[in-house]
Amino acid sequence: MSDKNLNQIKSEKIAPSLHDAADQEVKMSSSRMSRTALATKNAAFGLVGQVVNLVVAFASRTVFIYVLGEYYLGVNYLFVDILNVLSFAELGFGSAMTFALYSPVAKGQSEKVQQLIYFYRNAYRVIAFVVLLFGLALLPFLQYLVSGAGTITLSELRLYFLIFLANTVISYFVTYKFGLLNALQKTYVQTNFGTITTTACSLAQIAALVLVQSFLVYLLANFAVLTVSRFVLARYLNDRYPILKNKPENLLPKSEKRKILHEVKGLAVHQFSGVAVHATDSIIIAAIPALGIVLVGAVGNYNMIIMAVQAINLVLVNSVVAGFGNLAALESKQKFREVFDEANFIGFWVFGLCTVCFFVLLPSFIELWIGETYLIDAASFTLILVNFYLQGLSVVYNNARIAKGNFNKDKWWSLLQAVTNLVVSVVCALQFGLVGVFVGTVVSRLVFVISRPCSTYRFLFGCSPRRYFVDTVKYCLFVVLAAVVSASVTAVFLSALSIANFCLATIVCFVFTNVVFFVCTFKSPVFRAVKKRVSYLAKPLLERGDHS
């Protein structure tokens, strides 16, 4: 998408419906910001935001563990995942909305944009009501999902769950507004608000824990800050983009609604698959008496750190999602494929680096942070990391699929992935304990990695997925090699655990992993292409530094 087209999008069509100040802002930005520049801006703000979120969340969780202990920690993680399961009611409307907005935004169809946003507003209100009903229906069965909750009573569990539920339901009254930001590649606005909100929530929670030492007050503090921040953000977006709040003169035609609902049918299967793979491990662990809620907390500590770093990685990779959408709408399949290969390489490097560092360093970090009590077995930990890396491999591909609107072509593979995870995880957990839960997760992830390119690669790029699989295997081998090298080199530092030795091991692991990746890839065409793109992005910054 050219700067000219971007200018037409925002200034000629959509801008007239915006606030005057925002109108001027959009006109100015559209004349100077390319798709790449916007992606860079989103990534920069996203990275800063996620780093801040990681720091404050870590501080809050540390105080939580030392004040409330392992039982409340497990309950907290469990209820988060239960609400993630209930999010299945969203049915993938968010992805459908993002895809549907790409084309009218790219073509400057202001009326169509307004119709879509109004349609999704109503859809999300229905979703909020459905989630509320499912959540309330779950209350009588809550006791069967929590095994080994210590002194926490059933009435307390139900009260805590209702607060979690209210938080989730309220979010749906704001979520639909973010679709326009995504289509305009201005996700940094949402990111900045999110950073401020997360910081405020964490500070309020820490204060609650220190002053009152109550899980209930901890949850209420989080609820209050989140509720206020959501409505502040909604008001800000409404003022800047009145198109978000004004009812269109004509509603979305029934033919368009049917088209969207057809896509949602395919997305619902993908949504179910995502929920089954990502949000059921804690529920399975908590429900099996031999495992229990305490183990949910121990695994949750690992996942908190991994998911925080994953969020940072996703900022880097997902900053080009809207760019994918514009590429899919306006550029050739060949150009789309070239950008995809570059993004896939970046995904391998970023997720591969983190996987190796986690493998070498994370158990030692947990031990230094909260003690040996919260360590899990090496086999389970390794499988968690395998799943993390395989998920990272899937991110870029999934973004490309969403940009193309390819929701129905591989939906049955998604269903197979979900069923595989649930069946294998439960059966193996009953037989082998904790490690069995993650065996199911990894097996189902492999189903995704293998099946989806086979079913949709030709649709996306007009060619065979053979090269994609070759690249994927090579990247996996590079990660394994880097893990072996880094673990061998850092062993001397981690044999006598201390903060100083851990810091040295971190530096050594980071350097050696990057060296291995560089040696393995620097002669490849995709490395040169990514290097060229990075140099292009860095050039204005370097020139600015020279002038200063």
Number of C-alpha atoms within 10 A of each C-alpha: 17 13 15 12 17 26 23 20 23 26 23 14 18 22 23 14 19 21 16 13 9 16 19 14 14 21 18 13 17 22 16 13 17 19 20 17 13 23 24 16 17 24 24 15 18 28 20 16 23 24 16 16 22 22 13 20 21 17 14 20 17 15 17 23 16 11 16 14 13 22 20 22 22 25 23 20 21 27 21 16 19 21 21 18 21 20 21 20 20 22 19 21 23 18 20 23 22 23 24 24 23 26 19 20 22 21 17 21 17 19 18 20 23 26 21 24 26 21 18 19 20 12 15 22 16 16 21 20 15 17 23 19 11 14 20 14 11 16 16 10 10 13 16 10 20 23 18 18 19 11 8 12 10 15 11 12 18 18 13 18 25 17 15 21 21 16 19 21 20 19 16 20 19 17 15 23 23 21 25 24 17 23 24 21 23 19 23 22 17 18 20 17 15 20 21 14 20 23 20 18 24 23 18 20 27 24 17 21 21 13 10 12 17 16 20 15 17 21 20 19 20 22 18 13 18 20 15 12 18 19 15 13 17 18 14 12 21 17 15 16 22 15 26 26 17 14 14 18 9 10 15 18 11 9 9 12 14 11 11 17 15 14 21 23 17 21 27 23 24 25 26 23 27 19 20 23 23 15 20 22 24 26 21 24 28 26 17 20 14 14 18 22 30 23 23 25 25 19 22 20 23 20 17 16 17 18 16 18 18 21 20 21 22 22 23 21 22 22 25 25 22 26 26 25 29 25 22 25 18 16 13 11 17 13 12 21 18 14 20 19 19 20 21 23 21 19 23 25 20 20 24 27 22 22 26 25 22 23 20 22 20 19 20 20 19 19 14 14 12 14 12 12 10 19 20 17 10 12 13 18 20 16 19 23 20 19 20 22 24 20 19 23 21 19 17 26 20 16 20 26 22 20 26 20 20 19 23 17 13 21 21 16 19 25 19 16 26 27 18 22 27 20 14 20 30 22 14 17 23 18 12 13 18 26 21 20 29 27 23 26 26 24 16 26 25 15 17 22 17 12 17 21 22 15 14 20 18 12 15 20 20 12 14 14 16 12 10 14 15 10 15 18 11 13 20 16 13 21 23 14 17 25 24 14 16 24 22 12 15 21 13 12 17 21 11 10 14 14 14 11 15 20 15 14 23 20 12 17 26 16 13 19 25 16 12 17 19 14 10 15 16 12 10 9 11 19 17 14 15 17 14 12 13 11 12 12 14 11 11 11 11 12 10 9 9 8 7 6
